[in-house]
Amino acid sequence: MEKDFMISFIYDGERMEGRVRTDHADKYKLPVSYSVTLNGVFFDYLTRNNGAWQSAEEHPQDLVDAIGNCIDQTE
């Protein structure tokens, strides 16, 4: 299932807004990675590995988790 949705959350006292899009889906068309844009700038690709959210680049884990929580709320 292809996803494209907006997210909004508070991180470190600042409002973060962005767009999440399915980047890659498995053979069952379920999303396995997401392209994330925050505050108008490309942020990173996120995937879930054994239940934990991971980013392709190095970012604070609590920020990655906050984005992952937004994704989880849409599923």
Secondary structure by P-SEA (a helix, b strand, c coil): ccccbbbbbbcccbbbbbccccccccccccccbbbbbccccccbbbbbcccbbbbcccccaaaaaaaaaaaaaac
